[in-house]
Amino acid sequence: MTARTARTERTERYGDEIFSHTGKDERDRLSALADVLDPVSVDALAAPGPGSVRRCLELAAGTGSVALRMLDLFPSAHVTATELDLRFLEGMRGERLGVLRHDVTTDEFPEGSFDVIHVRYLLHHLPDRAEVFGRIVRWLAPGGRLVIEEPALFSLEAARDEVYRRVSLGALRVLADRIGTDCTDWGLDLPRTAAAHGLTGIGLRTTVPTVAYDTPMGRFWRLTLDHLGPGIAALPGVHTDDVPTVLDRLSRPGFIEMGMATVTLTATKPAF
Ligand SMILES: C[S@@+](CC[C@H](N)C(=O)[O-])C[C@H]1O[C@@H](n2cnc3c(N)ncnc32)[C@H](O)[C@@H]1O
């Protein structure tokens, strides 16, 4: 059983049930993801880029950690942080920080509104991701920079622990079936997608974090597998005790494996 087999029609959207911000561990899960990836995101955002950065957009900001880092990275800029669910961004507004409820699949910004746009771990969950990518490029000002970060499952396929591999790929199978998530091709195709939209100066970094009981990726993955456990257990080829076995291994010293990879793409919209 892999996450690569053809997917059926999705039955819900991100946040309806799966990964709802009302879930008991969802804030912790997103904080763990931020602990894994914020240093990578900050590196990508801090690389020399557009001369003067006055307008930044953090799409699907989650807990808002990157939006806050943008305030430091771009001291002359106004940062707009958007989310479908603003629950974890409450109290974050400030003189240079706007918080906006915005559905990236339907809500617009005027063309050329932002000098820097960052979006992490969102488009792979959206079935209309290709169209959304095109709209994000339109929102970028000429000369502006896009940083987009998405997961890729190849490192999970290479994991040595068979039960961990089966359960981890099972989690991505559940997401593909229920909300239309693509952790297989979308992230790896980002350089081609960016080039096809006329973006230049394309840079790529791939990060494969360690999963163990005391790493941020270990925490993120344990909470993710716990959340999706019943769906994973119902998949063909998954044994009854697989999910509890992996959750137990992720909760104690001794287990160490590769986690899901993240592809970080930086690209620039030509000035003319
Ligand atoms: C996996 S989380 C990533 C959060 C944050 N970008 C990060 O990397 O820490 C995906 C986020 O996208 C938000 N989201 C889902 N669908 C969205 C949509 N259509 N428009 C805007 N945000 C959306 C969710 O509420 C959730 O906070």
The ligand as a MOL file (V3000), in Angstrom:
LIG
                    3D

  0  0  0     0  0            999 V3000
M  V30 BEGIN CTAB
M  V30 COUNTS 27 29 0 0 0
M  V30 BEGIN ATOM
M  V30 1 C -0.6350 22.7210 7.3580 0
M  V30 2 S -1.2220 24.2730 7.9130 0 CHG=1
M  V30 3 C 0.2110 25.3080 7.6220 0
M  V30 4 C 0.1930 26.5780 8.4320 0
M  V30 5 C 1.3980 27.4930 8.1910 0
M  V30 6 N 1.4620 27.9090 6.7880 0
M  V30 7 C 2.6810 26.8090 8.5730 0
M  V30 8 O 3.3840 26.2910 7.6910 0
M  V30 9 O 3.0030 26.7850 9.7760 0 CHG=-1
M  V30 10 C -2.3050 24.8050 6.6170 0
M  V30 11 C -3.0420 26.0980 6.9850 0
M  V30 12 O -3.7580 26.5360 5.8320 0
M  V30 13 C -5.0070 27.0610 6.2480 0
M  V30 14 N -5.9070 26.9370 5.0840 0
M  V30 15 C -6.4840 25.8160 4.6090 0
M  V30 16 N -7.2000 26.0870 3.5120 0
M  V30 17 C -7.0670 27.4220 3.2830 0
M  V30 18 C -7.5700 28.3070 2.3020 0
M  V30 19 N -8.3800 27.8540 1.3260 0
M  V30 20 N -7.2440 29.6110 2.3560 0
M  V30 21 C -6.4210 30.0740 3.3570 0
M  V30 22 N -5.9150 29.2800 4.3190 0
M  V30 23 C -6.2330 27.9700 4.2910 0
M  V30 24 C -5.3970 26.2020 7.4220 0
M  V30 25 O -6.3570 26.8330 8.2420 0
M  V30 26 C -4.0530 25.9520 8.1020 0
M  V30 27 O -3.7880 26.9080 9.1000 0
M  V30 END ATOM
M  V30 BEGIN BOND
M  V30 1 1 1 2
M  V30 2 1 2 3
M  V30 3 1 2 10
M  V30 4 1 3 4
M  V30 5 1 4 5
M  V30 6 1 5 6
M  V30 7 1 5 7
M  V30 8 2 7 8
M  V30 9 1 7 9
M  V30 10 1 10 11
M  V30 11 1 11 12
M  V30 12 1 11 26
M  V30 13 1 12 13
M  V30 14 1 13 14
M  V30 15 1 13 24
M  V30 16 1 14 15
M  V30 17 1 14 23
M  V30 18 2 15 16
M  V30 19 1 16 17
M  V30 20 1 17 18
M  V30 21 2 17 23
M  V30 22 1 18 19
M  V30 23 2 18 20
M  V30 24 1 20 21
M  V30 25 2 21 22
M  V30 26 1 22 23
M  V30 27 1 24 25
M  V30 28 1 24 26
M  V30 29 1 26 27
M  V30 END BOND
M  V30 END CTAB
M  END
